Structure formats: C-alpha cells, structure tokens
Amino acid sequence: MITTINICFGQTYKIVYDETGLEKGHITFSGALFHQHKKDVPVFKIDLPDQKGLDIYDVQMQVSQSIHKTIETTLDIQNEFIYTFRKITAKRKDSWVFEIIPVRKTSSGIELITEFSIDFKTKPQQINGTRNGPLNTFESALASGDIYKIAVQKTGIHKLDFAFLETKLGIKTNQVNPKNIKIYGNGGGRLPENNSFFRHDDLVENAIFVSGENDGKFDEGDYILFYAEGADVWKFDTNKNQYHFDKNIYDDINYYFLKIDNGPGLRIIDQNEITQTPALPSTPLKHCKGMSLTLLICSGQIRVLQVPEKNGMVNYLKVREK
C-alpha cells in the first residue's frame, strides 16, 4: 500500500530574506547554505528523520507564496526553481535531505519563494543482498514485557517448574497468567559465517507446553516444557544422507528467553501418533576415546594443542576448525 504523506503534518516552510542584501543584488536569508560550485547562490536545506523502514519517492514541491523583484543580478540563476532530494545512510539509520534554490529568473527580474510545502509518497524499503529473513523488523521481541534469560547446555526437552520460576528467576507466580508465558530462541549451534546463509532477523517464539495453565494460575504442581538446543548440534548432510556433529568453538552455552506480557503465548499442538516404519532406522552411536591434550592457544578457529610427551619430546598440533 502506497500512502501520500505531507511533511511535518502539512506545515509549510517559510523563507525570510535579507532586504538590505536584496537592494544590493545579493540574495541571502537566515540559514542559507552556499555550495562550492555556486558560491553566491543560496540553498535552503531541510533534514527529514528516519521514516521507519519506508523509502520516499515522487517528491513534489508546491510554491505557496513568492515575491518578485525588479533587480539585476550577475548570479548564475536558472529560469526554474531547482530542488533535489536524496537519501543518506549513516550508522544504519536513514535520513532524507531536501535542498532547493528558492530563486529563479523572470522576464522582469527575479522571483523569490517565501513559503512552500513538499508532498511525497512512501513505500517499503527494498533490502539488497541475498540475506534471508523477515523484512521490516523494527522492534525486537524483547522490547516489551518481563524478560528472563535461560542458559541451555544440552539439547533436549527442558522443564521449568514452580520452584525454578520462583527461586531461580525471581518470578512472582501468583501475579502471572501462565497463558501469557512465552519462550524465544533461534536454536543452537554457531551462527553461520557466510552472510548469504539464512538467519533470523529477530528472536523467534517457540511453541511450548504449559501444564495447568487453563485455570489462569501457575500453581506449585504446574510446569513448562520446551525443546531447546545447546551450543553443539547434530546437523543432517543431505548429500551424504547422514548426520554429523558440529562443535561450537566459540561458546559452550546457548541461550533462550522467557517472556511474560499481556498476550497469549505460542503452544504445542497435538499431533497424531506416527505408526509408519521409519525410512532411516537409527544405529547406536560409537564414542571414541582419544588421548589427553592440553589447549595452549585458542584464537577464533585456530587451536594449538600440546600432545603428551613421548621419548622425551613435546609435540604441538595446530588445528583449524571447519
């Protein structure tokens, strides 16, 4: 949907000229700017704030009032009012700059704009690049409500009971409607190093199970169940049709967030039991016990390990994680 918006809620912009300067053929006004290539021609500048994810286009300038002066000037002035409109991005924030030369030549002298307005249209910004994810996410899921950070070490089903909420998180459960409890998290593992790989723009709400929430109270026997992944994850290789273990070399803990606000949370939906024979039966995992190594240097993906002494010799092993 494209909407026409008037800058400053329909307010107009006024320009007050220096009358003494005009009598001498010099055009200036309060706040006038002079560009290097036209040092004597004044420019009126307007800075507009970020339009919250919208791009501005089809800018139209409307002259409300102007004055005519029968004076001669040697300034390089055009026969039409010249204005420009451009977008500036700095520190990940967008702003727009409108500049106009509010004077033009006429058959009898010059015409000066004393009052004008601007109209423009807006449309959602087009995000360049191959990064995937929801567009126009301007407010984090954690921007409102009561937020609690939960550390997860291992992948599995995790349980938050009455005692954990009361003693560990400090939540006054007698003031909480359990239907409004939410869990946010984007799974485990390390973030992709390639910017073209998929990643979420914000935290995603996870479906959870809350026992005893139907009465609108979180009692001592009530609890929360949710699936969470740790820092290390198993990933499925579609080419080899098998799983491989991905060790997170940057952290040992993953984090999820419990949020309480005034809206109902996402819940697990009952599904029919699967009775078909699995296409890929699982096999027992084999654990290999290796030698004891000492980590000497840990820098990004580089590891320098000390191998145990053998025949009085100390060996060092440099490993790069993939």
Secondary structure as UniProt FT lines:
FT   STRAND          3..6
FT   HELIX           7..10
FT   STRAND          13..14
FT   HELIX           19..23
FT   TURN            24..25
FT   TURN            30..31
FT   STRAND          33..35
FT   TURN            36..37
FT   STRAND          38..48
FT   STRAND          54..69
FT   STRAND          82..90
FT   TURN            91..92
FT   STRAND          93..101
FT   STRAND          103..106
FT   TURN            107..108
FT   STRAND          109..124
FT   TURN            141..142
FT   STRAND          146..152
FT   STRAND          156..161
FT   HELIX           162..163
FT   HELIX           164..168
FT   HELIX           173..175
FT   HELIX           178..180
FT   STRAND          181..184
FT   TURN            195..196
FT   STRAND          205..206
FT   STRAND          208..211
FT   HELIX           213..215
FT   TURN            220..221
FT   STRAND          223..228
FT   STRAND          233..237
FT   TURN            238..241
FT   STRAND          242..246
FT   STRAND          254..260
FT   STRAND          294..299
FT   TURN            300..301
FT   STRAND          302..310
FT   TURN            311..312
FT   STRAND          313..320
//
